[in-house]
Structures are given as structure tokens and as C-alpha cells.
Amino acid sequence: MTTPSTPTQESKNTDATTVTLSKPIQRGDTTIKQVTLIKPNAGALRGVNLLNVMQVDVNALITLLPRVTDPALIENEVLALDPDDLFSLGSEVATFLLPSDVKSQFMTP
């Protein structure tokens, strides 16, 4: 049984968050167990429908995730992601796009 993907906020940095993958990605001799998402800027969002990103649309994520991940995932790696990992990454990216006042309403303890 795999552990569900879990996002962890990096030391109060709202411009990046790390997601632990439930099914690590094998890249050659390297195993990628965690992916850091960087808040997308306008350049990273070019050609992507923001509503589709907010709805965690698979095609939008296939385009966007290689632009905002560290290590940078390639398209084939995004295509091969476990569905719960894809959803975890997508929902974290969607959270970046929320206005600050909306985020503060549901992210405060």
C-alpha cells in the first residue's frame, strides 16, 4: 500500500511547496520521491487556460508541470504519474493561483 501524496509548506515560503510522491519517479539511476512546485509566473502560464488549471485539468497540468517543478519533470514523467500524485501536484498549483485573501480564509489554523 502506498502513502498518499502529502504537500508540505516550505518554511512560510508561499512561492514554493514540496509534494512527496506516493509513487516515486525513476529517472535513470535517480529516484524522485519529492517534487518542489514553484509558483508560476505569467511566462509559465502562457498557453494554459487558468480555469483548466484551477479545475486540475490533466492536459493543462501536462503543459504546466514541466515549467514549475524542481526537479523539472518531463512530459512523459507527468503522463506516467500516479493519479493521486497528479491530483496532489495539480491542487497545489491551483492553490498558488488563488487570491491572497481567499487563501488566508481557508489556510489559517
C-alpha positions as CSV (number, residue, x, y, z in Angstrom):
1,M,0.0,0.0,0.0
2,T,1.3,3.5,-0.8
3,T,1.2,6.5,1.4
4,P,-0.9,9.3,-0.1
5,S,0.8,12.3,-1.6
6,T,1.4,14.9,1.1
7,P,2.1,18.6,0.4
8,T,4.4,20.3,2.9
9,Q,4.8,24.0,3.0
10,E,8.4,25.2,2.9
11,S,9.2,27.5,5.8
12,K,6.5,30.0,5.2
13,N,7.5,30.4,1.6
14,T,4.3,30.9,-0.3
15,D,6.2,30.8,-3.6
16,A,7.1,27.1,-3.4
17,T,5.8,23.9,-1.8
18,T,7.1,20.4,-1.8
19,V,4.9,17.3,-2.6
20,T,6.0,13.8,-1.5
21,L,5.0,11.4,-4.3
22,S,3.1,8.2,-3.3
23,K,4.8,6.5,-6.3
24,P,8.3,7.9,-6.9
25,I,9.5,8.6,-10.4
26,Q,12.5,6.6,-11.6
27,R,14.8,8.7,-13.9
28,G,17.8,6.6,-14.8
29,D,19.7,5.9,-11.6
30,T,17.8,8.6,-9.7
31,T,14.6,8.1,-7.8
32,I,12.5,11.3,-7.5
33,K,10.5,11.0,-4.2
34,Q,9.6,14.7,-3.8
35,V,8.8,17.4,-6.2
36,T,9.0,21.1,-5.4
37,L,6.4,23.3,-7.1
38,I,7.4,26.9,-7.8
39,K,4.6,29.5,-8.0
40,P,4.0,30.0,-11.7
41,N,4.6,33.5,-13.2
42,A,2.9,34.8,-16.3
43,G,5.5,33.2,-18.6
44,A,5.0,29.8,-17.1
45,L,1.2,30.1,-17.6
46,R,1.4,31.1,-21.3
47,G,-0.8,29.0,-23.5
48,V,-2.6,27.5,-20.5
49,N,-6.2,28.2,-19.6
50,L,-6.2,29.3,-16.0
51,L,-9.7,27.9,-15.4
52,N,-8.4,24.5,-16.6
53,V,-5.5,24.7,-14.1
54,M,-7.9,25.6,-11.3
55,Q,-10.1,22.5,-12.3
56,V,-6.9,20.3,-12.2
57,D,-7.4,19.5,-15.9
58,V,-4.9,16.8,-16.9
59,N,-4.0,18.4,-20.3
60,A,-3.3,21.8,-18.6
61,L,-1.1,20.1,-16.0
62,I,0.8,18.2,-18.7
63,T,1.8,21.6,-20.1
64,L,2.3,23.4,-16.9
65,L,4.1,21.0,-14.5
66,P,7.3,20.7,-16.5
67,R,7.6,24.5,-16.2
68,V,7.1,24.8,-12.4
69,T,8.7,21.7,-10.9
70,D,12.1,21.1,-9.4
71,P,13.4,18.7,-10.5
72,A,11.8,19.7,-13.8
73,L,9.5,16.8,-14.8
74,I,9.4,16.0,-18.5
75,E,6.1,15.4,-20.2
76,N,6.4,11.6,-20.2
77,E,7.0,11.7,-16.5
78,V,3.9,13.8,-16.0
79,L,1.9,11.4,-18.2
80,A,3.1,8.4,-16.1
81,L,2.3,10.0,-12.7
82,D,0.0,8.0,-10.4
83,P,-3.4,9.8,-10.4
84,D,-3.2,10.7,-6.7
85,D,0.2,12.3,-7.3
86,L,-1.1,14.2,-10.3
87,F,-4.0,15.5,-8.3
88,S,-1.8,16.5,-5.4
89,L,0.6,18.4,-7.7
90,G,-2.3,20.0,-9.6
91,S,-4.2,21.1,-6.5
92,E,-1.1,22.7,-5.1
93,V,-0.5,24.6,-8.4
94,A,-4.2,25.7,-8.3
95,T,-3.7,27.0,-4.7
96,F,-0.9,29.2,-6.0
97,L,-3.4,30.9,-8.3
98,L,-5.9,31.9,-5.6
99,P,-6.0,35.5,-4.4
100,S,-4.2,36.1,-1.1
101,D,-7.4,37.0,0.7
102,V,-9.1,33.8,-0.3
103,K,-6.0,31.7,0.7
104,S,-5.9,33.4,4.1
105,Q,-9.6,32.4,4.8
106,F,-9.0,28.7,4.5
107,M,-5.3,28.2,5.2
108,T,-5.3,29.7,8.7
109,P,-5.3,27.3,11.6
